[in-house]
């Protein structure tokens, strides 16, 4: 089993369906805590996009996995080749909404924070030779039939084991901190690597690492390969599940992701791991 909490990662719209506002015995705050989500997520109401824009965002997401070097002009040309009547301003807005910052070579969902402490990249030339040596995290865009959500996950570099994950309908840092806390309930790494997004440079996030005496490593700006294993996770997730299954809402997506991560951790064989599963490697099991 992956060790994920029940209801972990439900999108906030679905959390509203699960919470009972008139329950006098359990407050809304406590109900949010029990469901593993923040109170701000309960009150958050996302703005919708048109069906055409959602279709365009789906195509952008797929193409960006293939050509992360595409900026707005090239993406515009690609979308027009698919017969979308679209202008450059619209493409730029949608890519920004998705967190795809075109001047870098990776989807930059974690918006760079201003005036944060600069932490060095500690993984250059480092030999990864044991579990819990290096963990990393990132955020990616997940399309649905009528909307989209953001996904974060924490992965162990040596075993490729997904330690925790969370869904959110906003880029608020709380869902990233929740995923970190869940991971630290299992174990802790020597080094934790992130990009320089505000979610990961926030005091709450970095102090949690410091309190556990974990060394903080951060990607160089524009270096997708600095966090290569989680980038590979996103690619596998999208081609093996997201693009094959059209999820109608957050509940359905959450259920599907739960099944996928269970498969990924426990049954998906990795050539780089000697055709073992991440679970077998992380827990040092032999066949």
C-alpha positions in Angstrom: 0.0 0.0 0.0 1.1 3.6 -0.6 0.2 4.8 2.9 -2.0 7.6 1.6 -4.7 9.0 3.9 -8.3 8.4 3.2 -9.7 11.4 1.1 -6.1 12.7 0.7 -6.0 15.0 -2.3 -9.7 15.5 -2.9 -10.3 18.7 -4.8 -11.8 21.5 -2.8 -15.1 21.5 -4.7 -15.6 17.9 -3.7 -14.6 18.7 -0.1 -17.5 21.1 0.0 -19.8 18.2 -0.8 -18.3 16.1 2.0 -18.5 18.8 4.7 -21.7 19.3 6.7 -21.9 23.1 7.5 -24.7 22.7 10.0 -23.0 20.0 12.1 -23.0 21.4 15.6 -20.8 18.7 17.0 -17.9 19.1 14.6 -16.9 22.5 13.3 -16.1 23.3 9.7 -12.4 23.8 10.7 -12.3 20.4 12.3 -14.1 18.7 9.4 -11.5 20.2 7.0 -8.7 18.9 9.3 -10.2 15.4 9.3 -10.4 15.4 5.5 -6.8 16.6 5.3 -7.5 19.9 3.6 -7.3 23.6 4.6 -10.2 25.7 5.6 -9.2 28.2 2.9 -9.8 25.4 0.4 -13.3 24.9 1.6 -14.2 28.5 1.0 -12.3 28.9 -2.3 -14.4 29.2 -5.4 -12.5 28.8 -8.7 -13.3 30.7 -11.9 -14.3 28.5 -14.8 -13.0 28.4 -18.3 -15.0 27.7 -21.5 -15.2 24.3 -23.0 -13.0 25.4 -25.9 -10.4 26.9 -23.6 -10.3 23.6 -21.7 -9.8 21.7 -24.9 -7.0 24.1 -25.9 -5.3 23.7 -22.5 -5.5 19.9 -22.9 -3.7 20.2 -26.3 -1.1 22.6 -24.8 -0.4 20.2 -21.9 0.2 17.2 -24.2 2.4 19.2 -26.6 4.4 20.7 -23.8 5.4 17.3 -22.6 6.9 16.6 -26.1 8.4 20.1 -26.7 9.0 21.9 -23.4 11.1 24.4 -25.4 8.0 25.7 -27.2 7.3 29.3 -26.3 4.0 31.1 -27.0 4.6 31.8 -30.7 5.4 28.2 -31.5 2.5 26.9 -29.4 0.2 29.4 -31.2 1.4 27.9 -34.6 0.8 24.4 -33.3 -2.7 25.2 -32.1 -3.6 26.8 -35.3 -2.4 23.7 -37.1 -5.2 21.9 -35.1 -7.7 24.4 -36.6 -8.2 26.5 -33.5 -9.0 30.1 -34.3 -6.8 31.6 -31.6 -4.6 34.7 -31.0 -1.3 35.0 -29.2 -2.8 36.9 -26.2 -5.1 34.0 -25.5 -2.4 31.4 -25.7 -0.2 33.4 -23.4 -3.0 33.7 -20.8 -3.9 30.0 -20.9 -0.2 29.0 -20.6 0.2 31.3 -17.6 -3.0 29.9 -16.0 -1.5 26.4 -16.4 1.8 27.6 -14.9 3.8 27.1 -18.1 6.4 29.8 -18.1 7.7 29.9 -21.6 11.1 31.4 -21.0 12.1 28.3 -19.1 12.5 24.7 -20.3 10.1 23.2 -17.8 6.5 23.7 -16.8 6.9 26.3 -14.0 3.7 25.9 -11.9 5.6 27.0 -8.9 5.8 30.8 -9.4 9.2 32.1 -8.4 9.1 33.9 -5.0 10.6 37.3 -4.5 13.3 38.0 -2.0 13.3 34.4 -0.7 16.5 32.8 0.7 18.5 31.3 -2.1 19.4 27.7 -1.4 22.1 26.0 -3.6 21.5 23.0 -5.8 23.1 20.1 -3.9 22.6 17.3 -6.3 25.1 18.0 -9.1 27.4 15.1 -9.4 25.9 13.4 -6.3 25.7 9.6 -6.5 22.2 8.5 -5.5 22.8 5.2 -3.8 20.2 4.6 -1.0 16.6 5.3 -0.2 15.8 8.5 1.8 19.0 10.1 0.6 17.1 12.6 -1.7 13.4 13.4 -1.9 11.9 16.0 -4.3 8.6 17.6 -5.1 6.9 19.5 -7.8 3.5 20.6 -9.1 1.8 19.8 -12.4 -1.5 20.6 -14.2 -4.1 17.9 -14.5 -6.9 18.4 -17.1 -10.5 17.1 -16.6 -13.6 17.2 -18.9 -14.9 20.3 -17.1 -12.0 22.0 -15.5 -8.6 21.2 -14.1 -6.7 20.7 -10.9 -3.1 21.0 -9.7 -1.3 17.9 -8.4 1.8 17.8 -6.1 3.7 14.7 -5.1 6.8 13.8 -3.1 9.1 11.2 -4.6 12.2 9.3 -3.3 14.9 9.6 -6.0 16.6 6.2 -5.4 13.5 4.0 -5.5 11.2 6.3 -7.5 8.6 5.6 -4.7 5.8 8.2 -4.4 5.6 9.0 -0.7 2.6 11.2 -0.8 0.4 13.4 -3.2 -2.3 16.0 -3.0 -4.8 17.7 -5.4 -5.8 21.3 -5.2 -7.9 23.7 -7.3 -5.5 26.6 -6.5 -1.8 27.1 -6.2 -2.0 27.9 -2.5 1.0 26.5 -0.7 -1.1 24.6 1.9 -1.5 21.4 -0.3 2.3 21.2 -0.8 2.8 21.5 2.9 0.2 18.8 3.6 2.0 16.5 1.2 5.3 17.2 2.9 3.8 16.5 6.3 2.4 13.2 5.1 5.8 12.1 3.7 7.6 13.0 7.0 5.2 10.8 8.9 6.8 7.9 7.0 10.5 8.8 7.1 12.7 11.7 6.3 15.4 12.4 3.7 18.9 13.7 4.0 18.3 16.2 1.2 15.0 17.6 -0.1 15.0 19.2 -3.6 12.5 21.6 -5.0 12.3 24.4 -7.5 12.2 28.1 -6.4 8.5 28.5 -6.4 6.7 30.4 -3.7 5.1 27.2 -2.4 8.5 25.7 -1.6 10.4 28.8 -0.6 7.7 29.8 1.9 8.8 30.0 5.6 6.3 27.3 6.6 7.7 24.9 4.0 11.4 25.5 4.6 11.1 25.6 8.4 9.4 22.2 8.4 12.5 20.9 6.6 14.9 22.7 8.9 13.1 21.4 12.0 13.8 17.9 10.8 17.4 18.7 10.0 16.9 18.1 6.3 19.3 19.9 3.9 17.5 22.1 1.4 18.4 21.9 -2.3 16.8 24.1 -5.0 16.9 23.8 -8.8 18.7 26.4 -10.9 16.3 28.6 -12.8 15.2 27.0 -16.0 16.9 23.6 -15.4 14.2 20.9 -15.8 16.8 18.2 -15.5 17.6 19.3 -11.9 14.4 17.6 -10.8 14.5 14.9 -13.4 12.8 12.0 -11.6 9.6 13.8 -10.7 9.5 15.2 -14.3 9.6 11.6 -15.5 6.8 10.7 -13.0 4.6 13.4 -14.5 5.3 12.1 -18.0 4.4 8.5 -17.0 1.3 9.6 -15.1 -0.1 11.6 -18.0 0.6 9.1 -20.8 -0.4 6.1 -18.8 -3.5 7.5 -17.0 -4.5 11.1 -17.5 -4.6 11.2 -21.3 -6.3 7.8 -21.5 -9.1 8.5 -19.1 -11.4 11.6 -19.3 -12.4 12.4 -15.7 -15.6 14.3 -15.3 -14.8 15.9 -11.8 -12.4 16.0 -8.9 -13.9 13.0 -7.1 -13.5 10.8 -10.2 -9.9 12.1 -10.7 -9.0 11.5 -7.1 -10.2 7.9 -7.3 -8.3 7.4 -10.6 -5.1 8.9 -9.3 -5.4 6.7 -6.1 -5.5 3.6 -8.3 -2.7 4.8 -10.6 -0.3 5.6 -7.7 -1.1 2.3 -6.1 -0.2 0.7 -9.5 2.9 2.9 -9.9 4.3 2.1 -6.5 3.4 -1.5 -6.1 3.1 -3.1 -9.5 4.8 -1.0 -12.2 8.2 -2.5 -13.1 11.0 0.0 -13.7 13.9 -1.0 -16.0 16.3 1.3 -14.1 15.4 -0.5 -10.9 16.3 -3.9 -12.4 12.6 -4.5 -13.2 11.5 -4.2 -9.6 8.8 -1.9 -8.3 9.4 1.3 -6.3 7.8 -0.4 -3.3 10.2 -3.4 -3.5 13.2 -1.1 -3.7 12.1 1.5 -1.1 11.4 -1.3 1.5 14.4 -3.3 0.3 12.4 -6.4 -0.6 13.6 -9.2 -2.8 11.4 -11.3 -5.2 
